[in-house]
Amino acid sequence: MYNVASLMSSSPIQIVPPNRRNISLCSVCGDKASGKHYGVMSCDGCRGFFKRSVRRKLEYKCKGDSACQVDVNRRNQCQACRFQRCLAVKMKPNAVQNERIPRHGSKRVMQTPSVSRVQSWTPPAVGYVAESLNKVMMPFGFRNIPMNNTSSPIWSASQMFLPQQSFNISKCSTSSDISNNDETQISINEDNSSRVLCEIASFVLLESIRWLYSVPSFKALNEFDQLVLVEQSWSMLFILTSAEMKKFIDQNEIDDSGDDDSPYQLFQSMIKEFMIHSIDQNEYTLMKLIVIFNNPKRHELHDPLIIEKYHKDALFMLNEYTKNSKYRRLAELLMLLSNLQEKIVQINLDKIFFQHLINRISMKNLLHNIIRHLTAFVQ
């Protein structure tokens, strides 16, 4: 856990239990209602679900007899029956359509981004990031490592944090290739958009790990430590990379708080948390280094002192980079990482995006195979 207690000051808050006689229940699922939405008392989860369903004109199909139970515990099991329940209790679709569109203006169209558009993503210019980071590094040094010592694992800010070579995703196998099974189908369900979503997730995972092997300080570690660090931090890196690339989210809905509690919606809410804070390229870079060199589970490592040093160095650099902010930017970014670390245990990214692969190969072996394939192209 990232300790930000010393950076934040707060006064004790008294929490007064509500009068239970005044609590209203959601007409759809029976959860505690947050108010009247679209003509009906409902919770935020059902409000958000109904709004997205109407705005995106989603069509659902029940896999049973269209009589699934819709309650707090089972409301996410069948979207078709949940939507029919919303209509049955008189939620008004026209109230959604007439609702004011948030600040981004034009009519929302939720489109699943194409794989080709995701694969065309490239980081900002190397010179810009290197210059910004060197302004942080040069006055203070980097743990007394000479900046011109190219034999050092981290001899300069730009060499430490930026990809050393361009990366052509077309040269790299897809995650289905890496699973060693050509018949593996990339599909979460029967919906075609989920197939594309899964392809995009495969690319983001590859990009997350590829980035690590362009960082000299990480490449300099022994293979065992590299594998341990990737295994324990891949999911946090996946979310940070997704937020950095602005994928898996409709940017018109960044300020939309009406998400339900399904694993995928929780995943999206994590990405929104980072996107609304306008994190720049340098901050993402340093945050990813803080994550990869952190060892919260205290796994046995061959070079724990070196890894701990890299972790502290990344924290130090983030502090220097943000110290001129008008408000407590460092505390804000560390709090985001702390919240992410707490929430990440509530969802299983491997089951959301890679179930089609881990049915045949464990996530650990999948990561090992990705590393084996990537290292052939980044050396």
C-alpha positions in Angstrom: 0.0 0.0 0.0 1.3 3.5 -0.9 1.5 5.5 2.3 0.1 9.0 1.7 -1.0 9.7 5.3 2.0 12.0 5.8 1.0 13.9 2.7 -2.6 14.5 3.5 -4.2 16.2 6.4 -7.8 15.7 7.3 -10.2 16.2 10.2 -12.1 13.4 11.8 -15.5 13.0 10.2 -18.5 11.9 12.1 -20.7 9.4 10.3 -24.3 9.5 11.5 -26.3 6.4 10.6 -29.4 7.3 8.5 -32.9 6.8 9.8 -33.7 3.4 8.3 -37.4 4.2 8.3 -36.7 6.9 5.6 -34.7 4.6 3.3 -36.3 4.0 -0.1 -35.6 0.9 -2.1 -34.8 0.6 -5.8 -37.9 -0.4 -7.7 -35.8 -2.6 -10.0 -33.5 -4.6 -7.8 -34.4 -3.7 -4.2 -31.1 -2.1 -3.4 -31.1 1.3 -1.5 -32.4 3.9 -3.8 -30.5 7.1 -4.4 -33.5 9.1 -5.6 -36.0 9.3 -8.3 -34.5 8.6 -11.7 -36.4 8.5 -15.0 -39.7 8.6 -13.1 -38.9 5.7 -10.7 -37.1 5.4 -7.3 -33.9 3.5 -8.2 -30.3 2.9 -7.2 -27.4 4.4 -9.1 -26.5 1.0 -10.6 -29.9 0.5 -12.2 -30.1 4.2 -13.2 -26.7 3.9 -15.0 -27.6 0.6 -16.6 -30.9 2.0 -17.9 -29.4 5.2 -19.2 -26.6 3.3 -21.1 -29.0 0.8 -22.5 -31.3 3.5 -23.9 -28.7 5.9 -25.2 -26.7 3.2 -26.9 -29.8 1.4 -28.1 -28.5 -1.9 -26.8 -30.4 -5.1 -27.4 -30.2 -7.9 -25.0 -31.2 -11.6 -25.3 -32.0 -13.8 -22.3 -30.4 -17.2 -22.3 -33.2 -18.6 -20.3 -37.0 -18.2 -20.4 -37.0 -14.4 -19.9 -38.0 -14.8 -16.3 -34.7 -14.4 -14.5 -34.8 -13.1 -10.9 -33.6 -9.5 -10.7 -32.4 -8.5 -7.2 -29.3 -7.0 -5.6 -27.3 -10.2 -5.9 -28.4 -11.3 -9.3 -29.1 -8.0 -11.2 -26.0 -8.4 -13.3 -26.6 -12.0 -14.3 -29.1 -11.2 -17.1 -29.1 -7.8 -18.7 -32.2 -8.6 -20.8 -34.4 -9.4 -17.8 -32.9 -6.4 -15.9 -33.9 -4.1 -18.7 -37.3 -5.6 -19.0 -37.7 -5.1 -15.2 -36.8 -1.4 -15.7 -39.5 -1.0 -18.2 -42.0 -3.0 -16.1 -41.6 -0.6 -13.2 -42.3 2.3 -15.6 -38.8 3.8 -16.1 -39.2 6.2 -19.0 -36.8 5.9 -22.0 -37.9 9.3 -23.3 -36.6 10.8 -20.1 -33.1 9.5 -20.9 -33.3 10.8 -24.5 -34.4 14.2 -23.4 -31.7 14.4 -20.7 -29.1 17.1 -21.2 -25.9 15.7 -22.8 -22.8 16.3 -20.6 -20.2 18.8 -21.4 -18.7 17.0 -24.4 -21.6 18.2 -26.5 -22.5 16.1 -29.5 -24.7 13.1 -29.4 -23.1 10.1 -27.8 -22.2 7.2 -30.0 -20.5 4.3 -28.1 -18.2 2.7 -30.6 -15.9 -0.1 -29.9 -12.5 1.1 -31.1 -11.0 -0.8 -33.9 -7.9 -2.9 -33.4 -6.0 -1.0 -36.2 -6.7 2.3 -34.5 -5.4 1.0 -31.2 -2.3 -0.5 -32.8 -1.5 2.9 -34.4 -1.0 4.5 -30.9 2.5 5.8 -30.3 3.9 7.6 -27.2 4.6 11.4 -27.5 7.9 12.6 -28.9 10.9 11.2 -27.2 12.7 14.5 -27.1 9.9 16.2 -25.2 9.6 13.6 -22.5 13.4 13.3 -22.1 13.8 17.1 -21.8 11.1 17.3 -19.2 12.5 14.4 -17.1 16.1 15.7 -17.4 15.0 19.0 -15.9 13.9 16.9 -12.9 17.0 14.7 -12.8 20.0 16.9 -13.5 19.8 19.3 -10.5 19.4 16.5 -8.0 21.1 13.4 -9.5 19.6 10.0 -9.6 20.9 8.3 -6.5 24.3 9.7 -7.4 24.5 7.7 -10.6 26.4 9.7 -13.2 24.1 10.8 -16.0 26.8 10.1 -18.6 27.7 6.7 -17.4 26.1 4.5 -20.1 27.2 1.3 -18.4 24.8 2.0 -15.5 21.4 0.3 -15.7 19.8 3.8 -15.4 22.3 6.2 -16.7 20.0 9.1 -17.6 16.3 10.0 -17.3 15.6 9.6 -21.0 17.5 6.3 -21.3 15.8 4.9 -18.2 12.2 5.7 -19.0 11.8 5.9 -22.8 11.6 3.1 -25.4 15.1 2.5 -26.9 13.6 1.5 -30.3 10.4 1.6 -32.2 8.1 -1.3 -31.8 6.2 -2.8 -34.7 3.1 -4.7 -33.3 2.8 -6.5 -36.5 6.0 -8.4 -35.8 4.6 -9.7 -32.5 2.3 -12.6 -32.0 -1.2 -11.9 -30.7 -2.1 -13.3 -27.3 -4.0 -16.1 -29.0 -0.8 -17.1 -30.8 1.1 -17.0 -27.5 -1.4 -19.4 -26.0 0.0 -22.0 -28.3 -3.4 -22.9 -29.6 -4.4 -21.6 -33.0 -8.0 -22.6 -32.5 -8.5 -20.3 -29.5 -11.4 -18.0 -30.2 -11.2 -14.4 -29.0 -14.6 -14.1 -27.6 -16.2 -13.2 -24.2 -19.7 -13.8 -25.4 -21.7 -14.0 -28.7 -21.6 -10.3 -29.2 -19.1 -9.2 -32.0 -18.1 -6.1 -30.1 -16.8 -8.3 -27.3 -14.5 -10.0 -29.8 -13.0 -6.7 -30.8 -12.8 -5.7 -27.1 -10.8 -8.8 -26.4 -8.4 -8.1 -29.3 -7.8 -4.6 -27.9 -7.2 -6.0 -24.4 -4.6 -8.4 -25.9 -2.8 -5.5 -27.6 -2.9 -3.3 -24.4 -1.4 -6.2 -22.4 1.4 -6.7 -25.0 2.1 -2.9 -25.0 2.2 -2.8 -21.2 4.8 -5.5 -21.0 6.7 -4.4 -24.1 7.1 -1.0 -22.5 8.8 -2.6 -19.5 11.4 -4.2 -21.7 12.3 -0.9 -23.2 13.3 0.4 -19.7 17.0 -0.4 -19.2 16.7 -0.5 -15.4 14.1 -3.3 -15.7 16.0 -5.1 -18.5 19.1 -5.1 -16.3 17.3 -7.3 -13.7 17.8 -11.0 -13.7 15.1 -13.0 -15.4 13.6 -14.4 -12.2 13.0 -11.0 -10.7 11.5 -9.7 -14.0 9.0 -12.5 -14.1 8.0 -12.0 -10.4 7.5 -8.3 -10.9 5.4 -8.7 -14.0 3.2 -11.4 -12.4 2.4 -9.3 -9.4 1.9 -5.9 -11.2 0.5 -6.7 -14.7 -3.1 -5.9 -13.9 -2.2 -2.4 -12.5 0.1 -1.7 -15.5 -2.8 -2.8 -17.7 -5.2 -0.3 -16.2 -2.6 2.5 -16.3 -1.8 1.8 -19.9 -5.5 1.6 -20.8 -6.0 5.0 -19.2 -2.9 6.5 -20.9 -4.1 5.2 -24.3 -7.7 6.3 -23.5 -9.1 2.9 -24.4 -12.1 0.9 -23.1 -14.0 4.1 -22.3 -16.4 6.4 -24.1 -14.7 9.8 -23.5 -18.2 11.4 -23.5 -18.9 9.4 -20.3 -15.9 10.3 -18.3 -18.0 12.4 -15.9 -20.9 9.8 -15.8 -21.2 8.4 -12.4 -24.1 6.0 -13.2 -22.1 2.8 -13.4 -23.4 -0.5 -12.2 -21.3 -2.9 -10.1 -20.4 -5.4 -12.8 -16.7 -6.3 -13.1 -16.3 -4.6 -16.4 -18.0 -1.4 -15.2 -15.7 -1.4 -12.1 -12.8 -1.7 -14.5 -14.1 1.3 -16.5 -14.6 3.3 -13.3 -10.9 2.7 -12.5 -9.9 4.1 -15.9 -12.2 7.1 -15.5 -10.5 8.0 -12.2 -7.2 8.4 -13.9 -8.5 10.2 -17.0 -10.4 12.9 -15.1 -7.1 13.9 -13.3 -5.5 14.9 -16.7 -2.3 12.9 -16.0 0.5 13.7 -18.4 2.9 11.4 -20.2 5.7 12.0 -17.6 3.4 11.3 -14.7 2.2 8.1 -16.3 5.8 7.0 -16.9 6.8 7.5 -13.3 3.6 6.0 -11.9 4.2 2.8 -13.9 7.7 2.6 -12.6 6.5 3.0 -9.1 4.1 0.2 -9.7 6.5 -2.3 -11.3 9.3 -1.8 -8.8 6.9 -2.1 -5.8 6.8 -5.4 -4.0 3.8 -5.2 -1.7 3.5 -9.0 -1.2 7.2 -9.2 -0.2 8.0 -11.9 -2.8 11.4 -13.4 -2.5 13.6 -11.6 -5.1 17.2 -12.2 -6.1 18.0 -8.4 -6.0 15.5 -6.9 -3.5 17.7 -4.0 -2.5 18.2 -2.9 -6.1 14.5 -3.1 -6.8 13.7 -1.2 -3.6 16.2 1.5 -4.7 14.5 1.8 -8.1 11.1 2.1 -6.4 12.4 4.9 -4.1 14.1 6.6 -7.0 10.8 6.7 -9.0 9.0 8.1 -6.0 11.7 10.7 -5.6 11.4 11.7 -9.3 7.6 12.0 -9.2 8.0 14.2 -6.1 10.5 16.5 -7.9 8.4 16.6 -11.1 5.2 17.6 -9.3 6.6 19.8 -6.5 5.8 23.0 -8.4 2.2 22.2 -8.8 -0.3 24.6 -7.3 -1.9 21.9 -5.2 -0.8 18.6 -3.7 -0.3 16.8 -7.0 2.0 14.1 -5.5 -0.5 13.2 -2.9 -3.3 13.1 -5.5 -1.3 10.7 -7.8 -0.2 8.4 -5.0 -3.8 8.3 -3.7 -4.9 7.2 -7.1 -2.4 4.3 -7.0 -3.4 3.4 -3.5 -7.1 3.3 -4.5 -6.2 1.2 -7.6 -4.3 -1.3 -5.5 -7.3 -1.7 -3.2 -9.9 -2.0 -6.0 -7.8 -4.3 -8.2 -8.5 -7.3 -6.0 -12.3 -6.9 -6.6 -12.1 -7.7 -10.2 -10.4 -10.4 -12.2 -9.0 -8.8 -15.4 -7.9 -12.2 -16.6 -11.5 -13.5 -16.5 -13.0 -10.4 -18.1 -10.6 -10.2 -21.1 -8.6 -13.4 -21.3 -11.0 -16.2 -20.2 -10.8 -17.7 -23.7 -7.1 -18.1 -23.1 -6.8 -19.1 -19.4 -9.3 -21.9 -20.0 -6.4 -23.5 -21.9 -3.3 -21.9 -20.3 -2.8 -20.3 -16.9 -2.4 -16.5 -16.7 1.1 -17.0 -15.3 2.1 -19.2 -18.3 0.5 -16.7 -20.6 2.6 -13.9 -19.2 5.7 -16.0 -19.5 5.0 -16.7 -23.1 4.3 -13.1 -23.8 7.7 -12.2 -22.3 9.4 -14.9 -24.2 8.0 -13.6 -27.5 8.6 -9.9 -26.7 12.2 -10.3 -25.7 12.9 -11.7 -29.1 12.0 -8.3 -30.6 13.2 -5.7 -28.1 16.8 -7.0 -27.5 
